[in-house]
Amino acid sequence: MKPYVLCYFSATATELPSLSEGIIQYRNAGGAVHIHARTQTQLFDGSRQEAFVRQALAADVVIITLHGGTKSFPAFELFSERLAALEPDVRPLVHVQPTGGDEDSIEAAREMSTEFGTVFWDTVKQYLEYGSQVNYARLMTYINNHLHGGEHGGEPPLELPHEGIYHPDFNGVVELKEYLAKKVDPAKPTIGLWFYQTYWLNNNLVFVDAIIRSIEATGANVIPVFHLRYRDAGRKNRGADYVADRYFRDDKGAPRIQALINPQMFSMTLVCPEYAGILPGLNVPFIQAMTCSSPYLEWKESIQGLPTMDVSYSAAQPEFDGALITVPVATREQETIDPVTGALLAKYMPIRERVDKMVRLTLNWARLSRIKNEEKKVAIIFHHYPPRNDRIGCAAGLDSFASVTRLLEEMSRRGYRVDRFYADGDELAHELLSRMTCDQRWLTPDRMFERAEAVADSDRYLPWHRELPESIAEKQTADWGEMPGELFVHDGKLMFAGAMNGNVFISVQPPRGYLENIDKIYHDLYLSPPHHYLAQYRYIRDVFKADVVMHVGKHGSLEWLPGKALGLSELCYPDLAIMELPNVYPYIINDPGEGTQAKRRSYCCIIDHLPPASTNSDLYDDMAKVEGLVNDYSLAVNADPAKVEILRSMIWDAVEAANLHADLEIDRDAAMADFDAFLEKLHAYLHEVGDTMINDGLHVFGSPPEGDRLSEYVAQLTRLPNGNVPSLRESVVAWMGHDYDDVIENRGRRLERFGNKAGGDILREAHAIAVDLVKQLSFRRFNPEAVIDVVRERIKRRNADMEAVLEYITGTLVPNIRRCTDELFYSLAAFEGRFVPPGPTGSPTRGQADILPTGRNFYSVDPNKIPDKAAWEVGVRLGDALIERYLAETGRYPDSIGILVYGTVTMRTHGDDIAEIYYLMGLRPVWQKGSGNVAGLEVIPLEELKRPRLDVVPRVSGFFRDSFPNLMEMIDEAVRIVTALKEPPESNFIRRNVYKDMEEYRTEGMGEEDAFREASFRVFGCPPGTYGAGVAELIESKNWQTQEDLGNNYIRYSSHAYGTGSYGNQKPQAFRRMLSRMDVTVKNEDSREYDMMSCTDYYNYYGGLIVAAKTVRGELPFAMMGDSADPKRVRMRTTFEEAKHVLRSRLVNPKWLEGMMRHGYKGAGDISHVMDIVLGWDATAEVVEDWMYEKIASAYALDPRMQEWMKEVNPYALQNILDKLLEAIGRGMWNAEDEMQEELRNAYLEMEGEIEEWTE
């Protein structure tokens, strides 16, 4: 055999050991091949890529094995370019091995492979697909014969077993019957383990062996199976469904395993939707044992944890299959250069401590199906932030106490030991209040100890502390003193909140510690949780002996403790707290981000639940009076002109009494100067407020809305189109004879084509008709066959769009809403060690009603697909709206734009904010064919853009940092792309600002490269491994004096830069430079299911950004809030405008308050929390005027009916509301009338006395 030169590239390096062994075998048989092989890791810079391409072009044969597209080959573009430049007769024989199903790599194979589509190409492809030493040896012979005209092609590719049982105690593949007889004891739990066939082929099994040995060391059985995951017609393998049925089920079809461990990457069901039934069919927990593509030392030292691509491959994509994310069990070690090929060999090596952790967690999930319910112990943990007695059970959109009351009833029916039942949620809440709580203000330590049902003395907690890793024990001691510290300690004993109820411990999550050690917020961004925190979880495991825990609702502090972002180690606090306890976590379906954080950092199984039912806000009180006068005026203009002048004055007086002139930013003179224009603006505003969607009370777990609440909710869910299903509202407007956009654009204008009505009147009528149509269906029990009759009766004629929506409502939407009973069903399924199916997440009212039903272990998005094409369109609209509004206000483009970017919104919208950032910079994404992955960015020419490229500074949340490291890198790359464009300063603000800052850094002594890096940082956030913005804790604890205190602490938290060469390095000077030129700030909201007053995070992050900019600039930036609740019709309001809009539509709306009052203690606590948020927004962004405080005080604190109700259900809520109102007065934020101040102080003193009596 003649010698030849082979140049070989491997994207994954997994096959290289077999290739090396095959080469040796070929040479031993007399073959002569010189091979030059490289891996993706080795081609990390341009010089190495250049060298590889030179060697490839000089070789006889080039084989390129891709993995997920051409980007997996760093030298692809260079090689393609140089290859094309060669004359055909001197080109090497090229074979590109594509990734199955990846169009990008298939296209590369088609374009670059010398003999694509021939028998030769197909045969080489088959050798490479089959893998193993023997096939690589045969491949060398086959290539030799092809090059040199051998007598025959050589031996054909040898197909080795596609699947089979592997165990290190057996030689070769063992038959199932023999294995079961020798290795499986039916009396013990049995764990399934499946892994890639390539691991078996290439003897990459050290970590697999470690998992097997760890399982067996616990006394459990393991059935380890290698397999080819997807069926391939060419290879005739049988796929994952066959493996599940053959190995993991018995002859009767019942599962012979109690859990399945999955160290494989990607998603089965995304690639192969017909596999969707495999895991539900097995009906056992599906445990994701992550493999880390970086070496052990890199993972160990990295605060990021898993590398960027692993976030998608090992977490985000497996979540689509319903995987429970755990810990990394192996790292990819690449330390040895293969002497045969020259390639860097890669092998997965176990992280043995993490393997054991994953196995313990898996076995605990498995045991849930083997423990009888009457013997099973369950810890139910309510969240409690801030740790005040009005806020126990905080959970966004959920009546947590009514939900747990229902859960306990269902548990009892299924045999769990529950000794006491509760008449309603309030009885449960009040029981917890009668025990020890985490609010230290109302009871002495003696009294707290008397009430504590859960206590640990030193004999228990000192060993717990000694078992902690040394560095953790030292950090806790430094932060909190010697164990047990001072928090919740009495006579040397630790006390834990909660109540025992049979085999259920109903507990309250311990305080995180910042409010209890407030000075630390100024000095230690990595504050450890208190001794008490970790000890309570240890108590739950070791003293109460819980088999499973449930954290109730969005969200707690566990998943936000310091540690790695993903792929936690034994030194990460969430890992130390939850240990190996199975964790079930009911979570609102419209918050994929924070729920995903819980999945990945507390190893939980999410059970998603419905958001609260929603309704139109409507007009009330003084706004209803104003609208009535506006309607009278319109009638009088034609019918009774004599009344016109009187009505003008009456309208203005009513507007002024309602403070609507403040909303419209107009005075009497301006209004009267052009009264018709003023009236149109006023009317439009009233209609907009009245047409705003608001929540109607809270959701109760497993309880669908019924009656009128259901009809109104369905109308809201169909307000926008849902996929191909038309909008019900738009269909009604079209039936009325109007164009929907025309109506929207003319809300306040009475037009002849509207029948002399305003557009807002049309919308109100359309909404009423939509609700009535749903009610008519409700009367007919949502029978799909009733649709045509309802349309005929109400509309008087057939209407295709309307019928399509109503058929969707009866056939899909209402059944899916009612299936929220699955929330309870699958919670108990999780308690009993069964599989919880995956489901999508998003905002149902944003045209995403198809994400229902709830009760699923929701998944989020693939980070590589952000932004998608739909998000790009919305991002462009948001960018245009921002520019248009700022130009209208100032007449110029902003020097710099600060944008707050949340991971949750990024997931819900698939990247609206990211798209807006790229668009403002003058770039657009390039999407990969087939996969839809964002492959890169391209420049939008200035002549197409028709404006300057704008400078954008994203402040990203901690969760965004953890989940989208690829996007931070892409935004950083975007800055470099735009800076490199040789455009004039007036056309390219990024380049102008970067070069300006570079010069200043260079005058300070920096080198050119460092100066550029410092000047081009744009992505900032909190330090790696931490979360927050440093503002809310100061405000809640009252530990601030001036806005500068808030702004400077925000800067401390936020001045950590992310980009090439910096994963959260502290860059306060660079961040202050960004703030100094930040003319505009913006935070986009994509749904009315939330608003700026819904959550502390809104003012903490965005209010914090605004006050930080003011701290540096000396004046407030122009702060805006984007509204893309209707993605086709985005709005841009100032933060002040949005605050007034939210106040009128929701905060003081009797309709919203009545909804909250249905929920007793929890409803009062949520109203109290609104007051926290209002104060926080005013402290940071100055958006609350005196009249707004007055309306809140009148509605919340001084209304007699509200007072009596709160005193009965949650007096602590009324006390907090009064406290916050008085604080606003004390800080000069509210200039209240003397009489109002006196009334509030008297009410406060009265409440303090009542609470002391109530607490006793």
C-alpha positions, -999 to 999 in steps of 0.1 A, spaced: 0 0 0 13 34 -10 17 62 16 -6 91 17 -11 122 38 -44 127 57 -54 159 74 -82 154 99 -103 179 120 -125 168 148 -150 192 164 -157 170 194 -125 150 197 -145 121 211 -135 97 182 -98 105 183 -87 76 206 -104 52 182 -89 69 152 -54 67 167 -59 30 175 -72 24 139 -41 41 124 -19 19 145 -38 -12 133 -36 0 97 1 5 100 7 -28 116 -11 -44 86 15 -27 63 -3 5 56 14 39 54 -4 70 62 9 103 77 -18 119 97 -21 155 110 -51 158 132 -64 188 152 -94 196 174 -115 226 179 -97 234 211 -63 234 193 -74 259 167 -80 287 191 -62 315 173 -56 327 138 -20 315 136 -30 279 144 -58 280 120 -35 293 93 -10 265 100 -37 238 99 -51 251 66 -17 251 50 -12 215 60 -47 206 48 -42 221 14 -9 202 10 -25 168 21 -39 141 -2 -71 138 19 -89 161 42 -116 149 66 -136 175 85 -160 162 111 -184 189 122 -207 192 152 -237 215 149 -227 235 119 -196 251 103 -189 273 133 -177 242 151 -147 243 127 -128 276 136 -109 276 103 -139 269 81 -140 302 63 -103 304 58 -101 268 45 -131 274 22 -115 305 7 -81 289 2 -96 257 -12 -116 276 -38 -85 295 -49 -67 262 -59 -70 247 -93 -92 216 -92 -64 192 -102 -42 202 -72 -70 202 -46 -69 176 -19 -97 150 -17 -121 167 8 -148 149 29 -170 170 52 -188 148 77 -221 166 86 -241 165 118 -273 147 113 -302 170 108 -281 202 107 -287 220 75 -256 242 78 -233 213 80 -251 193 53 -248 223 30 -211 225 38 -207 188 30 -226 193 -3 -205 223 -13 -170 212 -2 -169 174 -3 -150 164 -35 -172 134 -42 -204 143 -24 -233 120 -33 -210 92 -47 -206 57 -34 -172 68 -21 -186 97 -1 -214 76 13 -190 48 23 -166 72 40 -195 88 58 -206 53 70 -171 44 83 -170 76 103 -206 72 116 -199 36 127 -167 46 145 -144 23 165 -108 12 160 -117 -14 134 -137 9 112 -110 36 112 -84 10 102 -107 -1 74 -113 36 64 -75 40 59 -74 11 36 -105 23 17 -90 57 12 -57 42 1 -74 20 -25 -94 49 -38 -64 71 -41 -41 45 -56 -64 22 -75 -63 -8 -53 -78 -41 -64 -108 -37 -42 -123 -12 -18 -113 -30 13 -135 -45 40 -169 -27 43 -178 -7 74 -185 -29 103 -216 -21 122 -212 -27 159 -241 -30 184 -263 1 184 -274 -5 219 -267 -28 248 -259 -32 284 -225 -22 295 -211 -29 329 -174 -29 339 -178 -63 356 -186 -80 322 -165 -85 291 -183 -70 262 -220 -65 258 -242 -86 282 -276 -99 274 -305 -84 294 -317 -117 309 -282 -126 322 -277 -91 335 -310 -91 354 -302 -124 369 -268 -115 381 -271 -78 389 -306 -68 397 -322 -75 431 -360 -68 429 -360 -59 466 -338 -29 460 -344 4 440 -333 2 404 -318 31 385 -317 33 347 -286 49 331 -284 55 294 -255 71 276 -241 76 241 -230 47 221 -199 67 211 -188 66 248 -188 28 246 -172 27 211 -144 50 221 -139 36 256 -148 70 271 -163 52 301 -144 62 332 -172 86 344 -199 60 334 -181 35 356 -180 60 384 -218 64 382 -224 27 381 -201 21 411 -217 49 431 -252 36 426 -242 1 436 -223 14 466 -256 27 480 -271 -7 477 -292 0 447 -294 -17 413 -283 0 380 -292 -9 344 -266 9 323 -274 10 285 -255 26 257 -275 35 226 -278 55 194 -305 79 204 -322 86 171 -333 62 145 -313 63 113 -328 46 83 -293 40 69 -280 23 100 -313 6 109 -308 12 146 -339 11 168 -336 43 188 -344 55 223 -380 43 223 -368 7 218 -342 11 245 -368 24 270 -392 -5 262 -365 -32 260 -343 -24 290 -363 -2 313 -397 -20 312 -406 -55 322 -425 -80 301 -458 -66 312 -448 -30 302 -443 -18 338 -411 2 345 -384 -19 361 -366 13 371 -376 40 396 -354 68 380 -335 73 348 -301 91 348 -292 110 315 -257 122 310 -265 130 273 -267 165 259 -294 182 238 -331 174 237 -346 142 224 -380 157 217 -367 188 199 -349 166 174 -374 138 173 -409 149 183 -422 114 181 -401 106 211 -424 128 232 -441 98 248 -410 79 259 -405 96 293 -441 100 303 -445 64 294 -418 53 317 -432 77 343 -401 80 365 -380 110 374 -356 119 345 -323 131 361 -299 152 341 -263 143 351 -245 171 333 -211 167 316 -189 198 315 -169 205 284 -141 223 303 -114 207 324 -119 200 361 -96 228 374 -113 253 351 -148 243 363 -136 243 399 -122 278 398 -149 293 375 -178 312 392 -197 308 359 -196 270 364 -205 253 331 -191 270 299 -213 290 276 -223 263 252 -230 238 280 -258 261 292 -277 252 261 -266 217 255 -266 203 290 -294 223 307 -317 244 285 -323 217 258 -327 187 282 -353 208 300 -375 204 269 -376 167 277 -386 172 313 -352 166 328 -345 175 364 -312 195 363 -286 184 389 -248 187 390 -219 181 367 -206 146 370 -177 148 346 -153 172 331 -136 170 298 -99 166 303 -76 175 274 -40 173 285 -25 146 263 -13 151 227 -17 119 208 17 108 194 1 91 165 -22 119 152 -9 150 169 -44 158 182 -53 168 217 -71 138 232 -103 144 252 -118 122 278 -146 127 303 -133 121 339 -156 119 369 -160 145 396 -165 118 421 -180 139 449 -205 153 424 -212 118 410 -221 107 446 -242 138 451 -262 132 419 -267 95 428 -279 103 463 -304 128 448 -315 103 422 -320 76 448 -341 99 469 -364 107 439 -365 69 432 -374 61 468 -405 83 467 -423 57 446 -413 30 471 -423 47 504 -460 44 513 -478 77 514 -489 72 550 -452 69 560 -439 97 538 -428 130 553 -432 162 535 -418 197 543 -438 226 528 -418 258 528 -435 292 525 -414 321 513 -410 351 535 -395 383 522 -391 407 537 -393 388 570 -423 407 583 -455 391 596 -475 406 568 -455 389 541 -454 352 551 -463 331 521 -453 356 495 -458 341 461 -464 361 429 -500 357 417 -507 328 440 -529 326 471 -503 304 487 -523 296 519 -555 286 501 -533 266 477 -516 246 504 -549 241 522 -562 224 490 -529 204 487 -532 191 522 -568 179 515 -556 161 484 -527 146 503 -550 133 529 -572 116 503 -541 99 490 -532 85 524 -507 111 537 -509 117 574 -524 151 579 -538 157 614 -555 190 610 -575 206 582 -581 243 576 -614 260 568 -595 283 545 -561 298 538 -565 324 565 -568 297 592 -535 282 580 -518 316 579 -530 325 613 -518 292 627 -483 300 614 -486 335 630 -494 319 663 -461 300 662 -426 314 660 -421 335 628 -391 352 613 -404 387 623 -384 396 654 -402 428 662 -432 416 681 -420 389 704 -392 385 729 -368 356 724 -384 339 753 -418 341 737 -405 331 703 -389 300 719 -421 291 736 -439 291 703 -412 273 683 -421 237 674 -388 230 657 -356 234 677 -321 222 674 -296 222 703 -258 222 701 -255 184 701 -272 186 667 -261 219 651 -224 218 660 -218 185 640 -237 200 611 -214 230 611 -183 208 614 -194 189 584 -194 220 562 -165 225 538 -138 244 557 -139 275 536 -177 277 540 -176 273 578 -149 300 580 -169 324 559 -201 319 579 -181 324 611 -166 356 598 -200 369 587 -222 356 616 -199 348 645 -193 314 660 -220 288 654 -249 292 661 -246 330 659 -273 353 674 -301 350 649 -331 330 662 -310 316 691 -324 311 726 -303 296 755 -279 281 729 -307 265 709 -317 273 673 -354 280 666 -371 274 633 -405 288 622 -433 265 613 -460 241 625 -461 203 626 -492 187 611 -490 149 611 -462 140 587 -461 175 572 -439 202 585 -454 235 573 -425 259 575 -412 293 565 -380 299 546 -354 315 569 -342 350 562 -314 354 537 -295 377 561 -290 411 545 -318 428 565 -304 411 597 -269 423 589 -275 454 569 -241 469 571 -229 440 550 -248 453 520 -223 481 518 -193 460 523 -198 423 513 -216 414 481 -209 377 489 -226 376 523 -231 340 533 -265 330 546 -268 329 584 -260 297 604 -297 295 610 -304 293 572 -284 261 565 -293 246 598 -330 248 591 -326 228 559 -304 204 578 -332 201 605 -357 193 577 -335 165 564 -320 150 596 -345 157 624 -379 160 607 -365 135 581 -384 148 551 -386 126 521 -395 155 498 -398 193 502 -420 218 484 -412 255 481 -445 274 475 -446 299 447 -424 326 431 -399 330 447 -376 323 476 -340 329 484 -325 294 481 -319 295 444 -303 330 447 -277 322 472 -240 328 462 -223 302 441 -217 291 405 -243 301 379 -249 265 367 -231 233 374 -228 239 412 -200 225 434 -201 215 470 -190 250 479 -221 266 465 -247 277 491 -278 264 472 -262 230 470 -253 231 507 -288 241 517 -309 217 496 -284 188 499 -300 158 481 -336 166 491 -361 161 462 -375 196 457 -410 203 442 -416 239 433 -450 254 422 -442 284 400 -462 309 380 -461 299 343 -453 335 331 -419 337 348 -396 313 330 -365 331 341 -367 329 378 -383 294 376 -355 282 355 -330 296 381 -348 274 407 -346 244 384 -308 248 378 -297 260 412 -320 241 436 -325 210 414 -363 213 416 -391 199 396 -413 229 386 -451 226 388 -462 256 368 -495 273 377 -519 297 361 -514 334 365 -544 352 382 -574 355 360 -575 389 344 -601 415 336 -604 450 322 -597 478 347 -627 499 336 -632 535 349 -644 543 384 -650 571 408 -635 604 396 -624 591 362 -659 577 355 -673 612 364 -649 629 340 -659 605 312 -696 612 319 -690 649 315 -670 643 283 -699 624 268 -723 651 279 -701 677 262 -701 657 230 -738 656 230 -742 692 238 -720 704 210 -748 696 185 -779 693 207 -775 721 233 -747 745 224 -756 768 253 -743 742 277 -709 739 260 -691 766 280 -705 754 313 -695 719 305 -660 730 296 -655 745 331 -671 714 347 -648 691 328 -617 710 338 -628 712 374 -634 674 374 -601 668 357 -583 689 383 -601 673 411 -590 639 398 -555 652 392 -558 640 356 -541 672 345 -509 658 361 -512 627 339 -517 648 308 -491 673 319 -513 703 310 -527 733 328 -560 751 324 -548 778 301 -533 753 276 -564 731 278 -588 759 272 -567 774 243 -574 742 222 -602 725 241 -610 700 214 -574 688 212 -573 686 250 -606 667 251 -594 642 225 -562 636 245 -582 633 277 -607 609 262 -580 587 247 -562 585 280 -594 576 299 -601 549 274 -566 536 276 -567 534 314 -601 517 314 -591 492 287 -559 481 306 -558 445 316 -554 439 354 -553 409 376 -586 398 392 -575 385 426 -550 356 429 -548 321 416 -555 291 439 -535 260 430 -555 235 410 -586 258 409 -597 272 375 -617 304 374 -654 299 368 -685 319 359 -680 355 349 -643 355 360 -637 327 334 -656 345 307 -637 377 313 -604 358 314 -611 340 282 -618 374 266 -584 386 278 -566 355 266 -581 360 231 -576 397 230 -546 391 207 -542 364 180 -530 331 193 -508 317 166 -531 311 136 -562 317 157 -576 352 151 -581 378 179 -617 377 192 -616 414 199 -603 422 164 -629 399 149 -657 417 167 -643 452 156 -641 440 120 -677 427 123 -687 461 136 -673 475 103 -641 491 115 -604 487 110 -588 477 143 -557 498 139 -578 528 129 -598 524 161 -567 521 182 -551 551 167 -582 572 173 -592 562 208 -602 597 218 -614 611 185 -651 610 176 -653 603 139 -682 600 115 -669 566 103 -673 554 138 -709 566 140 -697 598 158 -682 576 185 -646 576 197 -623 547 189 -622 539 226 -660 536 226 -658 511 198 -632 491 218 -653 491 249 -683 479 229 -662 452 212 -649 440 245 -684 438 259 -695 418 229 -665 395 232 -672 388 269 -709 382 261 -700 357 233 -679 338 258 -707 339 284 -732 326 258 -708 297 252 -705 292 290 -743 289 293 -740 261 268 -711 245 288 -686 254 261 -700 228 238 -681 232 205 -713 224 186 -729 255 200 -704 279 183 -724 285 151 -757 290 170 -740 315 193 -726 335 164 -759 335 146 -778 346 177 -754 373 187 -739 384 154 -769 375 132 -747 360 105 -719 335 100 -684 350 106 -654 328 98 -628 345 120 -652 347 150 -662 311 146 -625 301 145 -618 319 178 -649 305 195 -641 270 183 -606 274 197 -622 286 230 -645 256 233 -622 230 219 -588 240 233 -586 271 255 -613 265 281 -604 228 285 -568 238 290 -577 264 316 -598 238 334 -569 214 333 -551 235 359 -564 208 382 -532 191 369 -513 215 392 -524 194 422 -523 161 403 -486 165 392 -475 179 425 -486 147 441 -471 127 412 -438 144 420 -442 135 457 -447 99 447 -417 97 424 -434 99 390 -426 119 359 -439 154 355 -443 162 318 -426 193 304 -444 222 289 -438 257 275 -438 289 294 -447 325 286 -474 351 290 -507 336 281 -524 369 275 -497 380 250 -510 357 223 -494 327 240 -525 309 254 -512 277 237 -487 273 266 -516 260 287 -524 237 304 -505 242 335 -492 217 360 -461 211 339 -423 212 346 -418 241 323 -389 247 300 -377 280 286 -356 287 255 -325 276 237 -300 305 242 -286 300 208 -318 310 191 -321 345 208 -334 367 193 -357 348 170 -372 365 139 -405 375 156 -385 391 185 -364 410 160 -395 426 146 -407 437 180 -372 449 190 -371 471 159 -405 486 169 -393 492 204 -361 508 192 -380 531 168 -405 540 195 -377 549 219 -359 571 193 -391 588 182 -401 596 217 -367 610 227 -365 630 195 -399 645 201 -389 655 236 -354 669 229 -349 672 192 -317 652 192 -304 616 195 -293 603 229 -256 601 235 -260 569 254 -290 546 263 -290 525 294 -313 495 291 -322 470 318 -322 435 305 -339 407 324 -334 370 317 -371 363 323 -383 388 297 -357 375 273 -371 340 277 -407 351 275 -402 371 243 -374 351 228 -352 382 228 -371 415 222 -346 434 243 -316 419 226 -331 426 192 -336 462 203 -300 465 214 -287 452 181 -310 475 162 -301 506 181 -265 498 173 -273 494 137 -268 457 135 -291 427 128 -288 390 135 -278 364 109 -298 332 115 -285 298 106 -305 279 81 -325 251 95 -316 254 132 -326 290 136 -295 296 157 -281 331 156 -248 326 138 -236 362 140 -244 398 133 -244 419 101 -241 457 97 -272 476 86 -259 502 62 -263 538 73 -283 546 42 -308 519 52 -307 528 89 -314 565 82 -300 575 116 -268 573 137 -257 541 153 -265 546 190 -245 537 221 -263 512 242 -253 501 277 -272 470 290 -274 464 327 -281 427 329 -297 408 358 -278 381 376 -301 355 361 -295 368 326 -258 366 332 -262 329 342 -285 318 314 -273 339 285 -235 342 286 -236 338 248 -256 369 245 -233 389 267 -205 378 244 -225 387 213 -233 422 226 -197 427 234 -188 416 198 -214 440 185 -196 469 202 -163 458 185 -180 454 151 -196 489 152 -165 505 167 -144 491 137 -167 509 112 -149 539 97 -179 563 100 -181 599 111 -187 606 148 -222 620 141 -232 587 125 -216 563 149 -220 572 185 -204 540 198 -172 545 179 -172 582 189 -176 574 226 -152 545 226 -124 565 210 -131 594 233 -128 572 264 -97 554 249 -79 587 247 -87 596 283 -76 561 295 -43 565 276 -36 598 291 -40 580 325 -12 556 315 -30 527 299 -16 509 269 -37 510 237 -51 475 239 -61 479 276 -75 513 269 -97 499 241 -109 471 262 -118 494 291 -135 519 268 -155 493 249 -172 476 279 -209 480 276 -224 450 294 -225 455 332 -241 436 360 -236 423 396 -206 403 406 -204 367 394 -221 343 418 -243 370 433 -277 386 426 -293 419 432 -288 456 428 -281 468 464 -311 492 466 -341 473 478 -324 461 510 -314 497 519 -349 510 514 -366 481 532 -342 485 562 -345 523 561 -307 523 561 -302 552 537 -302 590 540 -298 604 505 -303 593 469 -266 592 466 -265 564 491 -288 544 469 -270 554 436 -236 546 449 -246 512 463 -262 504 429 -229 513 412 -210 490 436 -233 462 427 -235 469 390 -201 480 379 -189 445 369 -181 442 332 -189 412 310 -172 406 277 -140 392 262 -114 389 289 -138 400 317 -163 378 335 -176 403 360 -143 422 367 -150 452 387 -149 483 365 -164 512 386 -147 539 365 -159 525 332 -195 521 346 -195 557 359 -184 569 325 -213 551 310 -237 566 335 -223 601 330 -235 602 294 -266 582 299 -293 605 285 -319 578 283 -328 547 303 -354 521 294 -370 490 308 -394 471 285 -424 452 297 -439 426 275 -471 418 294 -498 434 315 -498 403 337 -470 423 355 -463 460 358 -437 482 374 -455 480 408 -457 442 408 -424 434 423 -395 449 443 -371 440 415 -385 466 393 -374 495 414 -344 477 427 -329 472 392 -345 499 371 -352 525 397 -316 518 409 -302 525 374 -321 558 372 -309 570 406 -273 558 398 -274 579 366 -286 608 386 -259 603 412 -232 606 385 -249 631 361 -265 653 387 -299 651 371 -323 624 363 -320 607 328 -350 606 305 -364 574 319 -388 554 297 -407 521 299 -415 502 267 -448 483 265 -450 455 241 -480 437 257 -494 439 221 -462 431 201 -476 447 169 -485 479 186 -457 489 211 -459 519 233 -432 540 249 -441 559 281 -419 578 306 -415 561 339 -436 588 355 -464 583 330 -463 546 336 -464 550 374 -496 571 370 -511 547 345 -505 518 369 -518 537 399 -551 545 381 -556 512 363 -547 490 392 -534 502 425 -563 523 437 -589 506 415 -618 492 436 -620 463 411 -585 452 418 -588 458 456 -620 437 457 -602 409 439 -574 410 465 -599 411 494 -612 377 484 -579 363 495 -578 374 531 -543 374 547 -525 368 514 -544 395 496 -537 420 524 -501 411 523 -498 417 486 -515 451 490 -490 459 517 -462 450 494 -475 475 468 -468 502 494 -432 489 497 -428 492 460 -444 526 457 -419 539 482 -390 523 465 -399 538 431 -402 573 446 -370 570 465 -351 561 433 -369 576 403 -391 603 419 -422 591 401 -448 595 429 -465 629 434 -483 641 465 -518 634 450 -507 598 443 -497 592 479 -530 607 490 -550 584 468 -531 553 481 -535 565 517 -572 570 512 -577 536 495 -554 514 516 -550 530 551 -579 553 558 -609 536 541 -630 523 571 -640 491 553 -604 484 543 -592 491 578 -617 467 593 -609 440 568 -571 442 573 -575 443 611 -593 410 608 -572 391 583 -537 407 584 -533 436 608 -495 436 601 -503 447 565 -521 478 577 -493 486 601 -467 483 573 -488 505 549 -491 532 576 -454 529 584 -444 534 548 -467 564 543 -453 581 574 -418 573 562 -425 590 529 -437 621 548 -407 619 571 -383 618 542 -399 648 525 -411 626 496 -447 634 503 -458 668 514 -490 657 530 -516 681 545 -514 684 583 -548 668 588 -537 638 567 -505 634 587 -524 635 620 -549 609 608 -521 586 597 -501 590 629 -532 582 650 -540 552 629 -504 540 632 -504 543 670 -537 525 672 -524 497 650 -492 491 671 -514 486 701 -538 463 682 -509 442 668 -494 437 703 -527 424 714 -532 403 683 -497 388 685 -503 378 721 
